[in-house]
Amino acid sequence: MKRVLIICFLIIGINSTVAQTEVLKGNGSWLTFISKIKLSKKVYLTNVTQQRRASFLKHTKAYLVAPSINYTVLKSLSFGAGYLFYKSFPNGVSHASIHKNENRFFQQISLNTNSGKFKIGQRLMFEERFIESINTSVTPNVIDGNKYANRLRYRLRASTNLVKLHNGHYIMGRLSNEVRLRFGGGMTDPDFDQNNFEALLGYKLLRNSTIWTGYGRYYYRKNTTNYVSNDLLHVTLSYNIDVSKKN
């Protein structure tokens, strides 16, 4: 049953990506820092800080920060909740006319398993979004209140060791795909929102830090008629800290 659900989500993402007409195309870069602090055997904190660039590295498109607290139910299963602040700038393909902010609250469940030489990670996330609305009827445009929206996200990720180096370390590989569904009102009228694909190579810099870099494709629905496809350079640095043994 689990495999059937995974395949269904992937088909939804692929069909949504291929079937819709790509109206606008662009390129950019996502520069990400992820930290994880283990507080105890069961509890850990995470934080994601990301800068998104447009026109490859030329302009700032957005930045976000997303702290969360998580609880490990089983060795492979955890759940958590957090807050995300997102600030966008008027740069990139089909950008907003002025910069605007978004505040999100999210809840997530993560399942990590092994299949042969692959580490498989699944994440299901639900978001409550408070997005600033732009009044385009006045010049210059201004922020005029907020709109509320819900979104469901499912990510499937697989990673493995690819090449062993002379120093005993490995070049790692990772594939990831996330489908995001938006809701028209409350939990009704679900519709395709975004599909994020990554193909990355990784290297463990230290025992508790890893760098990943590679290609990504960020495909999203701008409105009822426009879709945007961005080719991305991904650079992600992760760092883990364990303070549970010091308590």
ZADO-1210 file (C-alpha; in nm, 4 decimals, padded with zeros to 6 digits):
<atoms>
<atom x="00.0000" y="00.0000" z="00.0000" code="MET" pos="1"/>
<atom x="00.2824" y="00.2391" z="00.0898" code="LYS" pos="2"/>
<atom x="00.4501" y="00.1860" z="-00.2465" code="ARG" pos="3"/>
<atom x="00.1200" y="00.2467" z="-00.4248" code="VAL" pos="4"/>
<atom x="00.0785" y="00.5812" z="-00.2456" code="LEU" pos="5"/>
<atom x="00.4337" y="00.6826" z="-00.3338" code="ILE" pos="6"/>
<atom x="00.3819" y="00.5976" z="-00.7011" code="ILE" pos="7"/>
<atom x="00.0514" y="00.7887" z="-00.7064" code="CYS" pos="8"/>
<atom x="00.2117" y="01.1020" z="-00.5672" code="PHE" pos="9"/>
<atom x="00.4956" y="01.0816" z="-00.8180" code="LEU" pos="10"/>
<atom x="00.2501" y="01.0360" z="-01.1046" code="ILE" pos="11"/>
<atom x="00.0569" y="01.3414" z="-00.9879" code="ILE" pos="12"/>
<atom x="00.3760" y="01.5442" z="-00.9812" code="GLY" pos="13"/>
<atom x="00.4999" y="01.4245" z="-01.3200" code="ILE" pos="14"/>
<atom x="00.1621" y="01.4671" z="-01.4885" code="ASN" pos="15"/>
<atom x="00.1165" y="01.8125" z="-01.3422" code="SER" pos="16"/>
<atom x="00.4626" y="01.9093" z="-01.4586" code="THR" pos="17"/>
<atom x="00.4329" y="01.7718" z="-01.8102" code="VAL" pos="18"/>
<atom x="00.0670" y="01.8214" z="-01.8920" code="ALA" pos="19"/>
<atom x="00.0534" y="02.1950" z="-01.8260" code="GLN" pos="20"/>
<atom x="00.1826" y="02.4482" z="-02.0774" code="THR" pos="21"/>
<atom x="00.5030" y="02.6141" z="-01.9607" code="GLU" pos="22"/>
<atom x="00.4377" y="02.9803" z="-02.0275" code="VAL" pos="23"/>
<atom x="00.7467" y="03.1363" z="-01.8673" code="LEU" pos="24"/>
<atom x="01.0958" y="02.9999" z="-01.8083" code="LYS" pos="25"/>
<atom x="01.3794" y="03.1272" z="-01.5933" code="GLY" pos="26"/>
<atom x="01.6869" y="03.0223" z="-01.3982" code="ASN" pos="27"/>
<atom x="01.8253" y="03.0890" z="-01.0551" code="GLY" pos="28"/>
<atom x="02.0015" y="02.9489" z="-00.7512" code="SER" pos="29"/>
<atom x="01.8909" y="02.8293" z="-00.4090" code="TRP" pos="30"/>
<atom x="02.1565" y="02.8669" z="-00.1383" code="LEU" pos="31"/>
<atom x="02.0528" y="02.6778" z="00.1753" code="THR" pos="32"/>
<atom x="02.1888" y="02.6224" z="00.5257" code="PHE" pos="33"/>
<atom x="02.0253" y="02.3537" z="00.7414" code="ILE" pos="34"/>
<atom x="02.1097" y="02.3039" z="01.1078" code="SER" pos="35"/>
<atom x="01.9915" y="02.0291" z="01.3404" code="LYS" pos="36"/>
<atom x="02.0391" y="02.0412" z="01.7175" code="ILE" pos="37"/>
<atom x="01.9697" y="01.7214" z="01.9102" code="LYS" pos="38"/>
<atom x="01.8460" y="01.8152" z="02.2583" code="LEU" pos="39"/>
<atom x="01.7688" y="01.4676" z="02.3902" code="SER" pos="40"/>
<atom x="01.7145" y="01.1138" z="02.2707" code="LYS" pos="41"/>
<atom x="01.3686" y="01.2104" z="02.1431" code="LYS" pos="42"/>
<atom x="01.3678" y="01.5872" z="02.0843" code="VAL" pos="43"/>
<atom x="01.5583" y="01.7909" z="01.8272" code="TYR" pos="44"/>
<atom x="01.5437" y="02.1365" z="01.6718" code="LEU" pos="45"/>
<atom x="01.5957" y="02.2190" z="01.3064" code="THR" pos="46"/>
<atom x="01.6329" y="02.5440" z="01.1173" code="ASN" pos="47"/>
<atom x="01.6385" y="02.6103" z="00.7435" code="VAL" pos="48"/>
<atom x="01.7796" y="02.9374" z="00.6131" code="THR" pos="49"/>
<atom x="01.7630" y="02.9906" z="00.2382" code="GLN" pos="50"/>
<atom x="01.8366" y="03.2629" z="-00.0118" code="GLN" pos="51"/>
<atom x="01.6806" y="03.2295" z="-00.3558" code="ARG" pos="52"/>
<atom x="01.8485" y="03.4072" z="-00.6452" code="ARG" pos="53"/>
<atom x="01.7081" y="03.4992" z="-00.9881" code="ALA" pos="54"/>
<atom x="01.8917" y="03.5180" z="-01.3231" code="SER" pos="55"/>
<atom x="02.1299" y="03.2536" z="-01.1887" code="PHE" pos="56"/>
<atom x="02.3080" y="03.4540" z="-00.9136" code="LEU" pos="57"/>
<atom x="02.2337" y="03.8098" z="-01.0245" code="LYS" pos="58"/>
<atom x="01.9352" y="03.9183" z="-00.8134" code="HIS" pos="59"/>
<atom x="01.7744" y="03.8253" z="-00.4827" code="THR" pos="60"/>
<atom x="01.4361" y="03.6639" z="-00.5440" code="LYS" pos="61"/>
<atom x="01.3494" y="03.5659" z="-00.1871" code="ALA" pos="62"/>
<atom x="01.4813" y="03.4523" z="00.1452" code="TYR" pos="63"/>
<atom x="01.3263" y="03.2376" z="00.4134" code="LEU" pos="64"/>
<atom x="01.3921" y="03.1104" z="00.7633" code="VAL" pos="65"/>
<atom x="01.2074" y="02.8087" z="00.9059" code="ALA" pos="66"/>
<atom x="01.2747" y="02.6889" z="01.2637" code="PRO" pos="67"/>
<atom x="01.0931" y="02.3820" z="01.3970" code="SER" pos="68"/>
<atom x="01.0804" y="02.1476" z="01.6953" code="ILE" pos="69"/>
<atom x="01.0547" y="01.7722" z="01.6362" code="ASN" pos="70"/>
<atom x="00.9887" y="01.4590" z="01.8366" code="TYR" pos="71"/>
<atom x="01.1156" y="01.1110" z="01.7479" code="THR" pos="72"/>
<atom x="00.8419" y="00.8531" z="01.7992" code="VAL" pos="73"/>
<atom x="01.0403" y="00.5596" z="01.6613" code="LEU" pos="74"/>
<atom x="01.3906" y="00.5388" z="01.5176" code="LYS" pos="75"/>
<atom x="01.2527" y="00.5921" z="01.1696" code="SER" pos="76"/>
<atom x="00.9458" y="00.8062" z="01.2479" code="LEU" pos="77"/>
<atom x="00.9236" y="01.1622" z="01.3780" code="SER" pos="78"/>
<atom x="00.6797" y="01.4491" z="01.3770" code="PHE" pos="79"/>
<atom x="00.7201" y="01.8200" z="01.4341" code="GLY" pos="80"/>
<atom x="00.5814" y="02.1711" z="01.4035" code="ALA" pos="81"/>
<atom x="00.7338" y="02.5025" z="01.3115" code="GLY" pos="82"/>
<atom x="00.7131" y="02.8519" z="01.1713" code="TYR" pos="83"/>
<atom x="00.8382" y="02.9910" z="00.8396" code="LEU" pos="84"/>
<atom x="00.8966" y="03.3518" z="00.7369" code="PHE" pos="85"/>
<atom x="00.9248" y="03.4162" z="00.3616" code="TYR" pos="86"/>
<atom x="01.0156" y="03.7506" z="00.2012" code="LYS" pos="87"/>
<atom x="00.9983" y="03.7863" z="-00.1769" code="SER" pos="88"/>
<atom x="01.1486" y="04.0579" z="-00.3963" code="PHE" pos="89"/>
<atom x="01.0361" y="04.1939" z="-00.7351" code="PRO" pos="90"/>
<atom x="01.2996" y="03.9958" z="-00.9269" code="ASN" pos="91"/>
<atom x="01.2838" y="03.6891" z="-01.1479" code="GLY" pos="92"/>
<atom x="01.0301" y="03.5465" z="-01.3899" code="VAL" pos="93"/>
<atom x="00.6697" y="03.6615" z="-01.3368" code="SER" pos="94"/>
<atom x="00.7589" y="03.8378" z="-01.0118" code="HIS" pos="95"/>
<atom x="00.5259" y="04.0405" z="-00.7915" code="ALA" pos="96"/>
<atom x="00.5247" y="04.4175" z="-00.8474" code="SER" pos="97"/>
<atom x="00.6643" y="04.4937" z="-00.5001" code="ILE" pos="98"/>
<atom x="00.8244" y="04.2880" z="-00.2276" code="HIS" pos="99"/>
<atom x="00.5879" y="04.1095" z="00.0107" code="LYS" pos="100"/>
<atom x="00.6008" y="03.8833" z="00.3142" code="ASN" pos="101"/>
<atom x="00.4442" y="03.5517" z="00.4046" code="GLU" pos="102"/>
<atom x="00.4111" y="03.3879" z="00.7463" code="ASN" pos="103"/>
<atom x="00.3476" y="03.0150" z="00.7682" code="ARG" pos="104"/>
<atom x="00.2842" y="02.7619" z="01.0401" code="PHE" pos="105"/>
<atom x="00.3441" y="02.3989" z="00.9522" code="PHE" pos="106"/>
<atom x="00.3135" y="02.0453" z="01.0880" code="GLN" pos="107"/>
<atom x="00.5119" y="01.7551" z="00.9445" code="GLN" pos="108"/>
<atom x="00.5612" y="01.3789" z="00.9681" code="ILE" pos="109"/>
<atom x="00.8886" y="01.2233" z="00.8499" code="SER" pos="110"/>
<atom x="00.9593" y="00.8557" z="00.7782" code="LEU" pos="111"/>
<atom x="01.3149" y="00.7350" z="00.7048" code="ASN" pos="112"/>
<atom x="01.3847" y="00.3797" z="00.5923" code="THR" pos="113"/>
<atom x="01.6469" y="00.1772" z="00.4046" code="ASN" pos="114"/>
<atom x="01.5998" y="-00.0131" z="00.0812" code="SER" pos="115"/>
<atom x="01.9162" y="-00.1977" z="-00.0202" code="GLY" pos="116"/>
<atom x="02.1911" y="00.0631" z="-00.0567" code="LYS" pos="117"/>
<atom x="01.9442" y="00.3498" z="-00.0618" code="PHE" pos="118"/>
<atom x="01.8228" y="00.5651" z="00.2243" code="LYS" pos="119"/>
<atom x="01.4601" y="00.6578" z="00.1601" code="ILE" pos="120"/>
<atom x="01.3068" y="00.9624" z="00.3234" code="GLY" pos="121"/>
<atom x="00.9411" y="01.0630" z="00.3083" code="GLN" pos="122"/>
<atom x="00.7898" y="01.3821" z="00.4471" code="ARG" pos="123"/>
<atom x="00.4265" y="01.4887" z="00.4641" code="LEU" pos="124"/>
<atom x="00.3732" y="01.8547" z="00.5579" code="MET" pos="125"/>
<atom x="00.0643" y="02.0686" z="00.6072" code="PHE" pos="126"/>
<atom x="00.0921" y="02.4480" z="00.5976" code="GLU" pos="127"/>
<atom x="-00.1274" y="02.7345" z="00.7138" code="GLU" pos="128"/>
<atom x="-00.0213" y="03.0403" z="00.5110" code="ARG" pos="129"/>
<atom x="-00.0794" y="03.4113" z="00.5752" code="PHE" pos="130"/>
<atom x="00.0223" y="03.5936" z="00.2561" code="ILE" pos="131"/>
<atom x="00.0329" y="03.9693" z="00.2092" code="GLU" pos="132"/>
<atom x="-00.1969" y="04.0900" z="-00.0697" code="SER" pos="133"/>
<atom x="-00.0843" y="04.3549" z="-00.3196" code="ILE" pos="134"/>
<atom x="-00.3274" y="04.6273" z="-00.4249" code="ASN" pos="135"/>
<atom x="-00.2501" y="04.6846" z="-00.7943" code="THR" pos="136"/>
<atom x="-00.5297" y="04.9380" z="-00.8427" code="SER" pos="137"/>
<atom x="-00.3174" y="05.2196" z="-00.7002" code="VAL" pos="138"/>
<atom x="00.0187" y="05.3549" z="-00.8156" code="THR" pos="139"/>
<atom x="00.2600" y="05.2751" z="-00.6706" code="PRO" pos="140"/>
<atom x="00.1250" y="04.9354" z="-00.5634" code="ASN" pos="141"/>
<atom x="00.0889" y="04.8804" z="-00.1893" code="VAL" pos="142"/>
<atom x="00.0306" y="04.5952" z="00.0546" code="ILE" pos="143"/>
<atom x="-00.3369" y="04.5788" z="00.1451" code="ASP" pos="144"/>
<atom x="-00.4066" y="04.3145" z="00.4092" code="GLY" pos="145"/>
<atom x="-00.3464" y="03.9393" z="00.4041" code="ASN" pos="146"/>
<atom x="-00.5022" y="03.6334" z="00.2475" code="LYS" pos="147"/>
<atom x="-00.5136" y="03.2891" z="00.4090" code="TYR" pos="148"/>
<atom x="-00.4431" y="02.9590" z="00.2322" code="ALA" pos="149"/>
<atom x="-00.3730" y="02.5944" z="00.3171" code="ASN" pos="150"/>
<atom x="-00.1250" y="02.3700" z="00.1381" code="ARG" pos="151"/>
<atom x="-00.0266" y="02.0017" z="00.1522" code="LEU" pos="152"/>
<atom x="00.3248" y="01.8896" z="00.0588" code="ARG" pos="153"/>
<atom x="00.4659" y="01.5406" z="00.0020" code="TYR" pos="154"/>
<atom x="00.8382" y="01.4823" z="-00.0544" code="ARG" pos="155"/>
<atom x="01.0102" y="01.1576" z="-00.1538" code="LEU" pos="156"/>
<atom x="01.3905" y="01.1469" z="-00.1330" code="ARG" pos="157"/>
<atom x="01.6464" y="00.8737" z="-00.2050" code="ALA" pos="158"/>
<atom x="02.0208" y="00.8953" z="-00.1347" code="SER" pos="159"/>
<atom x="02.3137" y="00.6558" z="-00.1633" code="THR" pos="160"/>
<atom x="02.6939" y="00.6392" z="-00.1776" code="ASN" pos="161"/>
<atom x="02.8181" y="00.6601" z="-00.5368" code="LEU" pos="162"/>
<atom x="03.1989" y="00.6676" z="-00.5451" code="VAL" pos="163"/>
<atom x="03.4500" y="00.5860" z="-00.2718" code="LYS" pos="164"/>
<atom x="03.7484" y="00.8218" z="-00.2625" code="LEU" pos="165"/>
<atom x="04.1080" y="00.7519" z="-00.1599" code="HIS" pos="166"/>
<atom x="04.0502" y="00.9191" z="00.1785" code="ASN" pos="167"/>
<atom x="03.7722" y="00.6719" z="00.2568" code="GLY" pos="168"/>
<atom x="03.4945" y="00.9255" z="00.2083" code="HIS" pos="169"/>
<atom x="03.2213" y="00.8965" z="-00.0540" code="TYR" pos="170"/>
<atom x="03.0697" y="01.1087" z="-00.3235" code="ILE" pos="171"/>
<atom x="02.6997" y="01.0694" z="-00.2501" code="MET" pos="172"/>
<atom x="02.3990" y="01.1041" z="-00.4775" code="GLY" pos="173"/>
<atom x="02.0494" y="01.2207" z="-00.3940" code="ARG" pos="174"/>
<atom x="01.7232" y="01.2438" z="-00.5884" code="LEU" pos="175"/>
<atom x="01.4270" y="01.4292" z="-00.4452" code="SER" pos="176"/>
<atom x="01.0802" y="01.5231" z="-00.5655" code="ASN" pos="177"/>
<atom x="00.8141" y="01.7194" z="-00.3805" code="GLU" pos="178"/>
<atom x="00.4547" y="01.7758" z="-00.4884" code="VAL" pos="179"/>
<atom x="00.2556" y="02.0626" z="-00.3361" code="ARG" pos="180"/>
<atom x="-00.1225" y="02.0904" z="-00.3492" code="LEU" pos="181"/>
<atom x="-00.3078" y="02.4122" z="-00.2708" code="ARG" pos="182"/>
<atom x="-00.6653" y="02.4397" z="-00.1424" code="PHE" pos="183"/>
<atom x="-00.9198" y="02.6903" z="-00.2718" code="GLY" pos="184"/>
<atom x="-01.1053" y="02.7277" z="00.0565" code="GLY" pos="185"/>
<atom x="-01.0316" y="02.5565" z="00.3853" code="GLY" pos="186"/>
<atom x="-00.9685" y="02.1940" z="00.2843" code="MET" pos="187"/>
<atom x="-01.1791" y="02.2039" z="-00.0327" code="THR" pos="188"/>
<atom x="-01.0937" y="02.2344" z="-00.4026" code="ASP" pos="189"/>
<atom x="-00.7408" y="02.0849" z="-00.3992" code="PRO" pos="190"/>
<atom x="-00.5323" y="02.1818" z="-00.7007" code="ASP" pos="191"/>
<atom x="-00.1736" y="02.1555" z="-00.8239" code="PHE" pos="192"/>
<atom x="00.0531" y="02.4261" z="-00.6817" code="ASP" pos="193"/>
<atom x="00.4200" y="02.3313" z="-00.7251" code="GLN" pos="194"/>
<atom x="00.6583" y="02.0505" z="-00.8116" code="ASN" pos="195"/>
<atom x="01.0198" y="02.0645" z="-00.6939" code="ASN" pos="196"/>
<atom x="01.2794" y="01.8217" z="-00.8322" code="PHE" pos="197"/>
<atom x="01.6458" y="01.7887" z="-00.7248" code="GLU" pos="198"/>
<atom x="01.9400" y="01.5784" z="-00.8466" code="ALA" pos="199"/>
<atom x="02.2381" y="01.6454" z="-00.6203" code="LEU" pos="200"/>
<atom x="02.5886" y="01.5244" z="-00.5393" code="LEU" pos="201"/>
<atom x="02.7098" y="01.5369" z="-00.1809" code="GLY" pos="202"/>
<atom x="03.0293" y="01.5173" z="00.0195" code="TYR" pos="203"/>
<atom x="03.0741" y="01.4876" z="00.3958" code="LYS" pos="204"/>
<atom x="03.3016" y="01.7749" z="00.4976" code="LEU" pos="205"/>
<atom x="03.3170" y="01.6781" z="00.8639" code="LEU" pos="206"/>
<atom x="03.1616" y="01.4019" z="01.0712" code="ARG" pos="207"/>
<atom x="02.8558" y="01.6196" z="01.1316" code="ASN" pos="208"/>
<atom x="02.8403" y="01.8378" z="00.8200" code="SER" pos="209"/>
<atom x="02.7638" y="01.7691" z="00.4529" code="THR" pos="210"/>
<atom x="02.7538" y="01.9810" z="00.1398" code="ILE" pos="211"/>
<atom x="02.5206" y="01.9073" z="-00.1521" code="TRP" pos="212"/>
<atom x="02.5183" y="02.0694" z="-00.4943" code="THR" pos="213"/>
<atom x="02.3490" y="02.0028" z="-00.8258" code="GLY" pos="214"/>
<atom x="02.0479" y="02.0688" z="-01.0459" code="TYR" pos="215"/>
<atom x="01.6911" y="02.1512" z="-00.9506" code="GLY" pos="216"/>
<atom x="01.3695" y="02.2265" z="-01.1362" code="ARG" pos="217"/>
<atom x="01.1110" y="02.4452" z="-00.9657" code="TYR" pos="218"/>
<atom x="00.7778" y="02.4322" z="-01.1480" code="TYR" pos="219"/>
<atom x="00.4769" y="02.6173" z="-01.0138" code="TYR" pos="220"/>
<atom x="00.1367" y="02.7539" z="-01.0997" code="ARG" pos="221"/>
<atom x="00.1408" y="03.1328" z="-01.0997" code="LYS" pos="222"/>
<atom x="-00.2315" y="03.1731" z="-01.1647" code="ASN" pos="223"/>
<atom x="-00.5110" y="03.0054" z="-01.3615" code="THR" pos="224"/>
<atom x="-00.3354" y="03.0622" z="-01.6948" code="THR" pos="225"/>
<atom x="00.0378" y="03.0981" z="-01.6238" code="ASN" pos="226"/>
<atom x="00.2929" y="02.8386" z="-01.5153" code="TYR" pos="227"/>
<atom x="00.6586" y="02.9088" z="-01.4413" code="VAL" pos="228"/>
<atom x="00.9539" y="02.6708" z="-01.4823" code="SER" pos="229"/>
<atom x="01.2857" y="02.7600" z="-01.3208" code="ASN" pos="230"/>
<atom x="01.6123" y="02.5690" z="-01.3692" code="ASP" pos="231"/>
<atom x="01.8159" y="02.5991" z="-01.0520" code="LEU" pos="232"/>
<atom x="02.1624" y="02.5563" z="-00.9094" code="LEU" pos="233"/>
<atom x="02.1286" y="02.4053" z="-00.5627" code="HIS" pos="234"/>
<atom x="02.3970" y="02.4482" z="-00.2959" code="VAL" pos="235"/>
<atom x="02.3044" y="02.3136" z="00.0487" code="THR" pos="236"/>
<atom x="02.5194" y="02.2937" z="00.3609" code="LEU" pos="237"/>
<atom x="02.3885" y="02.0930" z="00.6570" code="SER" pos="238"/>
<atom x="02.5306" y="02.0879" z="01.0082" code="TYR" pos="239"/>
<atom x="02.4311" y="01.8684" z="01.3038" code="ASN" pos="240"/>
<atom x="02.4968" y="01.9410" z="01.6717" code="ILE" pos="241"/>
<atom x="02.4350" y="01.6913" z="01.9520" code="ASP" pos="242"/>
<atom x="02.4029" y="01.8528" z="02.2947" code="VAL" pos="243"/>
<atom x="02.2033" y="01.5685" z="02.4502" code="SER" pos="244"/>
<atom x="02.5151" y="01.3980" z="02.5890" code="LYS" pos="245"/>
<atom x="02.6181" y="01.7157" z="02.7662" code="LYS" pos="246"/>
<atom x="02.2947" y="01.7428" z="02.9659" code="ASN" pos="247"/>
</atoms>
